[in-house]
Protein backbone atom coordinates (compact mmCIF):
# COMPACT_ATOMS: atom_id res chain seq x y z
CA UNK A 1 0.00 0.00 0.00
CA UNK A 2 1.21 3.45 -0.83
CA UNK A 3 2.06 6.09 1.75
CA UNK A 4 0.89 8.89 -0.54
CA UNK A 5 -1.93 10.98 0.86
CA UNK A 6 -4.47 12.83 -1.22
CA UNK A 7 -5.60 16.07 0.43
CA UNK A 8 -9.14 16.71 -0.76
CA UNK A 9 -10.02 19.42 1.76
CA UNK A 10 -7.94 20.91 4.55
CA UNK A 11 -10.11 19.19 7.14
CA UNK A 12 -10.25 15.80 5.42
CA UNK A 13 -7.39 13.55 4.37
CA UNK A 14 -7.95 10.41 2.36
CA UNK A 15 -5.45 7.78 1.40
CA UNK A 16 -4.79 7.56 -2.33
CA UNK A 17 -5.35 4.08 -3.75
CA UNK A 18 -2.34 2.41 -5.31
CA UNK A 19 -2.32 2.48 -9.10
CA UNK A 20 -3.57 -0.72 -10.67
CA UNK A 21 -1.38 -2.58 -13.10
CA UNK A 22 -2.52 -3.36 -16.63
CA UNK A 23 -2.70 -7.16 -16.97
CA UNK A 24 -1.24 -6.90 -20.48
CA UNK A 25 1.40 -4.17 -20.32
CA UNK A 26 2.91 -5.03 -23.71
CA UNK A 27 -0.39 -4.50 -25.55
CA UNK A 28 -0.67 -0.90 -26.70
CA UNK A 29 -4.04 0.76 -27.21
CA UNK A 30 -4.89 2.12 -30.64
CA UNK A 31 -2.41 4.73 -31.74
CA UNK A 32 -3.59 8.26 -32.39
CA UNK A 33 -3.05 7.73 -36.12
CA UNK A 34 -5.25 4.61 -36.08
CA UNK A 35 -8.00 6.46 -34.22
CA UNK A 36 -7.83 9.36 -36.68
CA UNK A 37 -7.95 6.92 -39.59
CA UNK A 38 -11.00 5.12 -38.17
CA UNK A 39 -12.79 8.42 -37.50
CA UNK A 40 -12.00 9.69 -41.00
CA UNK A 41 -13.26 6.46 -42.56
CA UNK A 42 -16.52 6.67 -40.61
CA UNK A 43 -16.96 10.33 -41.50
CA UNK A 44 -16.36 9.65 -45.20
CA UNK A 45 -18.84 6.76 -45.15
CA UNK A 46 -21.43 9.00 -43.48
CA UNK A 47 -20.88 11.76 -46.03
CA UNK A 48 -21.26 9.32 -48.92
CA UNK A 49 -24.49 7.96 -47.43
CA UNK A 50 -25.85 11.49 -47.03
CA UNK A 51 -24.93 12.35 -50.63
CA UNK A 52 -26.63 9.20 -51.90
CA UNK A 53 -29.83 10.03 -50.02
CA UNK A 54 -29.78 13.61 -51.35
CA UNK A 55 -29.14 12.33 -54.87
CA UNK A 56 -32.16 10.01 -54.67
CA UNK A 57 -34.40 12.87 -53.48
CA UNK A 58 -33.22 15.08 -56.35
CA UNK A 59 -33.77 12.26 -58.85
CA UNK A 60 -37.36 11.84 -57.61
CA UNK A 61 -37.97 15.59 -57.93
CA UNK A 62 -36.42 15.58 -61.43
CA UNK A 63 -38.95 12.99 -62.54
CA UNK A 64 -41.71 15.52 -61.84
CA UNK A 65 -40.22 18.30 -64.01
CA UNK A 66 -42.36 18.92 -67.09
CA UNK A 67 -39.89 20.91 -69.23
CA UNK A 68 -37.93 18.31 -71.29
CA UNK A 69 -34.77 20.41 -71.77
CA UNK A 70 -34.48 21.24 -68.06
CA UNK A 71 -35.23 17.63 -67.18
CA UNK A 72 -32.54 16.35 -69.59
CA UNK A 73 -29.91 18.73 -68.19
CA UNK A 74 -30.75 17.79 -64.61
CA UNK A 75 -30.60 14.08 -65.41
CA UNK A 76 -27.20 14.60 -67.05
CA UNK A 77 -25.98 16.38 -63.93
CA UNK A 78 -27.36 13.56 -61.79
CA UNK A 79 -25.45 10.98 -63.86
CA UNK A 80 -22.27 12.98 -63.26
CA UNK A 81 -23.02 12.98 -59.52
CA UNK A 82 -23.50 9.19 -59.66
CA UNK A 83 -20.09 8.80 -61.31
CA UNK A 84 -18.46 11.00 -58.69
CA UNK A 85 -20.15 9.05 -55.89
CA UNK A 86 -18.84 5.77 -57.32
CA UNK A 87 -15.34 7.25 -57.52
CA UNK A 88 -15.61 8.50 -53.92
CA UNK A 89 -16.74 5.05 -52.77
CA UNK A 90 -13.83 3.32 -54.48
CA UNK A 91 -11.33 5.80 -53.04
CA UNK A 92 -12.87 5.49 -49.56
CA UNK A 93 -12.61 1.70 -49.67
CA UNK A 94 -8.92 1.99 -50.59
CA UNK A 95 -8.13 4.05 -47.48
C-alpha positions in Angstrom: 0.0 0.0 0.0 1.2 3.5 -0.8 2.1 6.1 1.7 0.9 8.9 -0.5 -1.9 11.0 0.9 -4.5 12.8 -1.2 -5.6 16.1 0.4 -9.1 16.7 -0.8 -10.0 19.4 1.8 -7.9 20.9 4.5 -10.1 19.2 7.1 -10.2 15.8 5.4 -7.4 13.6 4.4 -8.0 10.4 2.4 -5.5 7.8 1.4 -4.8 7.6 -2.3 -5.3 4.1 -3.7 -2.3 2.4 -5.3 -2.3 2.5 -9.1 -3.6 -0.7 -10.7 -1.4 -2.6 -13.1 -2.5 -3.4 -16.6 -2.7 -7.2 -17.0 -1.2 -6.9 -20.5 1.4 -4.2 -20.3 2.9 -5.0 -23.7 -0.4 -4.5 -25.6 -0.7 -0.9 -26.7 -4.0 0.8 -27.2 -4.9 2.1 -30.6 -2.4 4.7 -31.7 -3.6 8.3 -32.4 -3.1 7.7 -36.1 -5.3 4.6 -36.1 -8.0 6.5 -34.2 -7.8 9.4 -36.7 -7.9 6.9 -39.6 -11.0 5.1 -38.2 -12.8 8.4 -37.5 -12.0 9.7 -41.0 -13.3 6.5 -42.6 -16.5 6.7 -40.6 -17.0 10.3 -41.5 -16.4 9.7 -45.2 -18.8 6.8 -45.2 -21.4 9.0 -43.5 -20.9 11.8 -46.0 -21.3 9.3 -48.9 -24.5 8.0 -47.4 -25.9 11.5 -47.0 -24.9 12.4 -50.6 -26.6 9.2 -51.9 -29.8 10.0 -50.0 -29.8 13.6 -51.3 -29.1 12.3 -54.9 -32.2 10.0 -54.7 -34.4 12.9 -53.5 -33.2 15.1 -56.4 -33.8 12.3 -58.9 -37.4 11.8 -57.6 -38.0 15.6 -57.9 -36.4 15.6 -61.4 -39.0 13.0 -62.5 -41.7 15.5 -61.8 -40.2 18.3 -64.0 -42.4 18.9 -67.1 -39.9 20.9 -69.2 -37.9 18.3 -71.3 -34.8 20.4 -71.8 -34.5 21.2 -68.1 -35.2 17.6 -67.2 -32.5 16.3 -69.6 -29.9 18.7 -68.2 -30.8 17.8 -64.6 -30.6 14.1 -65.4 -27.2 14.6 -67.0 -26.0 16.4 -63.9 -27.4 13.6 -61.8 -25.5 11.0 -63.9 -22.3 13.0 -63.3 -23.0 13.0 -59.5 -23.5 9.2 -59.7 -20.1 8.8 -61.3 -18.5 11.0 -58.7 -20.2 9.0 -55.9 -18.8 5.8 -57.3 -15.3 7.3 -57.5 -15.6 8.5 -53.9 -16.7 5.0 -52.8 -13.8 3.3 -54.5 -11.3 5.8 -53.0 -12.9 5.5 -49.6 -12.6 1.7 -49.7 -8.9 2.0 -50.6 -8.1 4.1 -47.5 
